[in-house]
Amino acid sequence: MKKKNNLRAYPYLAPALLSIFVVTLIPIVYTVVISFTNYNMYHLSDFSFVGFENYVTVLSGSIREVFFPVLGWTVCFAIISTFGSYFMGLFLAILLNNPNMKESKYYRAILIVPWALPSTIAILAWQGLLNEQYGGINNLLHMIGISSNIPWMTSAFWARVAIIIVNVWLGFPYMMNVCLGGLQAISNDYYEAARIDGASKWQCFKSITLPMVTRLSVPLVISSFAANFNNFGNIYMITQGGPARVDNQFAGYTDILASTTYKMTTWSNRYELSATFSVLIFIIVGTFTLINMHCSGQFKEVD
């Protein structure tokens, strides 16, 4: 009878299992298979399996000069964006968690605006603000006495700075809410005991607030890092990966691995290379996530 009841559950689970199989599993398997072929614009109908040739080309062949510089920038972009958003959110959360600040709810409503806005609208607004000739940022700098126009879109350095600024601005409200939840979950008994022992505010923050908030928010920070590692939308809508590299047709100075993969697919029709990039991105993000989860103790069982 128990076995019959267990079998009765499968018809209810079938739609979800079928959608996972069609939408998730089949594309993953197809991408992995394509990465072992020479399927591209030159071999659309007569492609064949080439083994690990594409991986050798990416890691040590002609595409090596594309992959590793883009990988380095992708890691820097993800790390700076993630920790920049986190520490800004933590700083604001500590300020807003002050019980003596009666206006904190109004400040929270204002600071959550970047998270509440549709990301596409916010990113396109930043694209206008970063315009070198009539953008709001350069106009504001003129008003305060800085006469030189910052080349936000044409300089590799300033374009990367602009991308990180936008990403931190979009990400800090989420981190602020996460940290606020963590701060409000800390019992006041810890702080009272620390004050009785003569601990300063800095010692309370270092020994109580930061460790407990970090422990609660680490899984979300790790997932945010994975999201930033593949943050195609922000990069492409603001700079489209530019400014362009003279020696590289597949990636610009602000392209991350995800946008480079997109360009290889849609601009150059190099499906075999884009599939190889996709598999490598999956391996890199999965490895980073597992290492961070292990080091942060997320796999430890709690008694």
C-alpha positions as CSV (number, residue, x, y, z in Angstrom):
1,M,0.0,0.0,0.0
2,K,2.9,2.4,0.9
3,K,4.6,1.6,-2.5
4,K,1.3,2.3,-4.3
5,N,1.0,5.7,-2.6
6,N,4.6,6.6,-3.5
7,L,3.9,5.8,-7.2
8,R,0.9,8.0,-7.1
9,A,3.1,11.1,-6.5
10,Y,5.0,10.7,-9.8
11,P,2.1,12.0,-12.0
12,Y,2.1,15.2,-9.9
13,L,5.9,15.6,-10.2
14,A,5.9,14.8,-13.9
15,P,5.4,18.3,-15.2
16,A,8.2,19.8,-13.1
17,L,10.5,16.9,-13.9
18,L,9.7,17.2,-17.6
19,S,10.3,20.9,-17.7
20,I,13.6,20.5,-15.9
21,F,14.7,17.9,-18.4
22,V,13.7,19.9,-21.4
23,V,14.7,23.4,-20.3
24,T,17.8,22.6,-18.2
25,L,19.3,19.2,-18.8
26,I,19.0,18.9,-22.6
27,P,20.6,22.4,-23.3
28,I,23.5,21.5,-20.9
29,V,24.1,18.1,-22.6
30,Y,23.8,19.7,-26.1
31,T,26.3,22.5,-25.1
32,V,28.8,19.9,-23.8
33,V,28.4,17.8,-27.0
34,I,28.9,20.9,-29.3
35,S,32.1,21.8,-27.4
36,F,33.6,18.5,-28.7
37,T,32.8,19.2,-32.3
38,N,33.8,21.7,-35.0
39,Y,30.3,23.1,-35.4
40,N,30.5,26.6,-36.7
41,M,29.6,28.8,-39.7
42,Y,32.0,26.8,-41.9
43,H,30.7,23.4,-40.8
44,L,26.9,23.7,-40.2
45,S,25.9,20.5,-42.0
46,D,29.2,18.6,-42.1
47,F,30.5,19.0,-38.5
48,S,32.4,16.3,-36.9
49,F,33.7,15.4,-33.4
50,V,37.2,16.8,-32.7
51,G,37.7,15.6,-29.1
52,F,39.5,18.1,-26.8
53,E,40.8,20.2,-29.7
54,N,38.5,23.2,-28.8
55,Y,39.7,23.1,-25.2
56,V,43.3,23.0,-26.3
57,T,42.7,26.0,-28.6
58,V,41.1,28.0,-25.8
59,L,43.6,27.2,-23.1
60,S,46.9,27.0,-25.0
61,G,46.1,27.8,-28.7
62,S,45.1,30.8,-30.7
63,I,42.1,31.7,-28.4
64,R,44.4,31.7,-25.3
65,E,45.0,35.5,-25.8
66,V,41.2,36.0,-25.7
67,F,40.3,33.7,-22.8
68,F,42.8,34.5,-20.1
69,P,42.7,38.3,-20.2
70,V,38.8,38.2,-20.2
71,L,38.9,35.6,-17.4
72,G,41.2,37.9,-15.3
73,W,38.9,40.9,-15.8
74,T,35.8,38.7,-15.1
75,V,37.2,37.6,-11.8
76,C,38.2,41.2,-10.8
77,F,34.8,42.5,-11.8
78,A,32.9,39.8,-9.9
79,I,35.0,40.2,-6.7
80,I,35.0,44.0,-6.6
81,S,31.3,44.2,-7.4
82,T,30.3,41.6,-4.9
83,F,32.4,42.8,-2.0
84,G,31.8,46.5,-2.9
85,S,28.1,45.9,-2.7
86,Y,28.4,43.9,0.4
87,F,30.5,46.3,2.5
88,M,28.4,49.3,1.3
89,G,25.2,47.4,2.2
90,L,26.7,46.5,5.6
91,F,27.8,50.1,6.3
92,L,24.4,51.4,5.5
93,A,22.6,48.6,7.4
94,I,24.6,49.5,10.5
95,L,23.6,53.2,10.2
96,L,20.0,52.4,9.6
97,N,19.9,49.8,12.5
98,N,20.4,52.6,15.0
99,P,17.3,52.7,17.2
100,N,17.8,56.4,17.8
101,M,17.3,57.2,14.1
102,K,13.6,57.9,13.8
103,E,13.8,58.6,10.1
104,S,15.5,55.2,9.3
105,K,12.3,53.8,7.5
106,Y,12.3,56.7,5.1
107,Y,16.0,56.3,4.4
108,R,15.4,52.6,3.8
109,A,12.7,53.4,1.3
110,I,15.0,55.8,-0.6
111,L,18.0,53.4,-0.6
112,I,16.0,50.5,-1.8
113,V,15.1,52.4,-5.1
114,P,18.0,50.8,-7.2
115,W,16.6,47.4,-6.3
116,A,13.0,48.3,-6.8
117,L,13.6,49.8,-10.3
118,P,13.5,47.4,-13.3
119,S,17.2,46.7,-14.0
120,T,16.9,47.5,-17.7
121,I,15.6,51.0,-17.1
122,A,18.2,51.7,-14.4
123,I,21.0,50.5,-16.6
124,L,19.9,52.5,-19.6
125,A,19.6,55.5,-17.3
126,W,23.2,55.0,-16.3
127,Q,24.2,54.7,-20.0
128,G,22.9,58.3,-20.4
129,L,24.5,59.6,-17.3
130,L,27.9,58.2,-18.4
131,N,27.7,59.9,-21.8
132,E,30.9,61.9,-22.3
133,Q,29.4,64.9,-24.0
134,Y,26.1,65.6,-22.4
135,G,25.9,63.0,-19.6
136,G,24.8,64.1,-16.1
137,I,28.0,62.9,-14.4
138,N,30.4,65.0,-16.5
139,N,28.0,67.9,-16.3
140,L,28.0,67.7,-12.5
141,L,31.8,67.6,-12.5
142,H,31.9,70.7,-14.7
143,M,29.6,72.4,-12.2
144,I,32.0,71.7,-9.3
145,G,35.0,72.9,-11.2
146,I,36.4,69.8,-12.8
147,S,36.6,70.8,-16.5
148,S,38.0,67.7,-18.1
149,N,35.5,65.2,-19.5
150,I,36.0,61.7,-18.2
151,P,36.0,59.3,-21.2
152,W,33.6,56.8,-19.6
153,M,33.0,54.9,-22.8
154,T,36.2,55.3,-24.8
155,S,38.9,54.6,-22.2
156,A,39.4,51.0,-21.1
157,F,40.2,52.0,-17.5
158,W,37.3,54.4,-17.1
159,A,34.8,52.1,-18.8
160,R,35.7,49.4,-16.3
161,V,35.4,51.8,-13.4
162,A,32.0,52.9,-14.7
163,I,30.8,49.2,-15.0
164,I,31.8,48.5,-11.4
165,I,30.1,51.7,-10.1
166,V,26.9,50.8,-11.8
167,N,27.0,47.2,-10.6
168,V,27.7,48.3,-7.0
169,W,24.9,50.8,-7.1
170,L,22.5,48.1,-8.4
171,G,23.7,45.5,-5.8
172,F,24.0,47.3,-2.5
173,P,20.3,47.5,-1.7
174,Y,20.0,43.7,-1.7
175,M,23.1,43.4,0.5
176,M,21.7,46.1,2.8
177,N,18.5,44.2,3.3
178,V,20.4,41.0,4.0
179,C,22.6,42.7,6.5
180,L,19.7,44.4,8.2
181,G,18.0,41.1,8.7
182,G,21.2,39.7,10.2
183,L,21.7,42.7,12.5
184,Q,18.2,42.4,13.8
185,A,18.6,38.7,14.5
186,I,21.5,39.4,16.9
187,S,20.4,39.4,20.5
188,N,21.1,42.5,22.6
189,D,22.4,40.2,25.4
190,Y,25.7,39.8,23.6
191,Y,26.3,43.6,23.4
192,E,25.2,44.1,27.1
193,A,27.6,41.4,28.2
194,A,30.4,42.9,26.1
195,R,29.8,46.4,27.5
196,I,29.9,45.0,31.1
197,D,33.3,43.5,30.2
198,G,34.5,46.9,29.1
199,A,34.4,46.3,25.3
200,S,34.5,49.3,23.0
201,K,32.1,49.8,20.1
202,W,34.8,48.8,17.7
203,Q,35.5,45.6,19.7
204,C,31.7,44.8,19.7
205,F,31.6,45.3,16.0
206,K,34.7,43.2,15.3
207,S,33.8,40.4,17.7
208,I,30.0,40.2,17.6
209,T,28.4,42.1,14.7
210,L,30.7,41.3,11.8
211,P,31.1,37.5,12.6
212,M,27.4,36.9,13.1
213,V,26.3,38.9,10.1
214,T,28.9,37.3,7.9
215,R,27.9,33.8,9.0
216,L,24.3,34.6,8.0
217,S,25.1,36.3,4.7
218,V,27.9,34.2,3.3
219,P,25.7,31.9,1.2
220,L,24.0,34.9,-0.3
221,V,27.3,36.6,-1.0
222,I,28.6,33.4,-2.8
223,S,25.4,33.3,-4.9
224,S,25.9,37.0,-5.7
225,F,29.5,36.4,-6.8
226,A,28.2,33.6,-9.2
227,A,25.6,36.0,-10.5
228,N,28.2,38.8,-11.1
229,F,30.5,36.4,-12.7
230,N,27.9,35.9,-15.4
231,N,26.4,39.4,-15.3
232,F,25.9,39.7,-19.0
233,G,23.1,42.3,-19.0
234,N,24.9,45.1,-17.2
235,I,28.0,44.8,-19.4
236,Y,26.2,44.6,-22.7
237,M,23.6,47.2,-22.1
238,I,26.1,49.9,-21.0
239,T,29.2,49.4,-23.1
240,Q,28.5,46.3,-25.3
241,G,31.9,45.1,-24.2
242,G,33.7,48.2,-25.5
243,P,36.0,49.9,-26.0
244,A,37.2,47.5,-28.6
245,R,40.5,45.8,-28.5
246,V,42.7,46.3,-31.6
247,D,44.1,42.8,-31.4
248,N,40.9,40.9,-30.5
249,Q,37.8,40.5,-32.6
250,F,35.9,38.5,-30.0
251,A,36.1,40.6,-26.8
252,G,36.4,44.3,-25.8
253,Y,38.0,45.7,-22.7
254,T,34.9,45.4,-20.6
255,D,33.7,42.1,-21.9
256,I,33.4,39.3,-19.3
257,L,33.3,35.6,-20.2
258,A,29.5,35.6,-20.6
259,S,29.4,38.5,-23.1
260,T,32.4,37.1,-25.0
261,T,30.5,33.8,-25.3
262,Y,27.5,35.7,-26.6
263,K,29.6,37.6,-29.2
264,M,31.2,34.3,-30.4
265,T,27.7,32.9,-30.9
266,T,25.8,35.7,-32.5
267,W,28.6,37.9,-34.1
268,S,31.1,35.3,-35.3
269,N,29.0,32.1,-35.4
270,R,31.8,30.2,-33.6
271,Y,29.4,27.8,-31.9
272,E,32.1,25.3,-30.9
273,L,34.2,28.0,-29.1
274,S,31.2,29.5,-27.4
275,A,30.1,26.1,-26.2
276,T,33.7,25.5,-24.9
277,F,33.6,28.8,-23.1
278,S,30.2,27.9,-21.5
279,V,31.6,24.6,-20.2
280,L,34.7,26.3,-18.8
281,I,32.5,29.0,-17.1
282,F,30.4,26.3,-15.5
283,I,33.5,24.6,-14.2
284,I,35.1,27.8,-12.9
285,V,31.9,29.1,-11.2
286,G,31.2,25.7,-9.7
287,T,34.7,25.3,-8.4
288,F,34.7,28.8,-6.8
289,T,31.3,28.1,-5.2
290,L,32.4,24.8,-3.8
291,I,35.6,26.2,-2.4
292,N,33.9,29.2,-0.8
293,M,31.1,27.0,0.6
294,H,33.7,24.6,2.1
295,C,35.9,27.4,3.5
296,S,32.9,29.2,5.1
297,G,31.7,26.0,6.7
298,Q,28.4,25.8,4.9
299,F,28.7,22.0,4.5
300,K,29.2,21.4,8.2
301,E,26.3,19.6,10.0
302,V,24.8,21.4,13.0
303,D,24.0,19.2,16.0
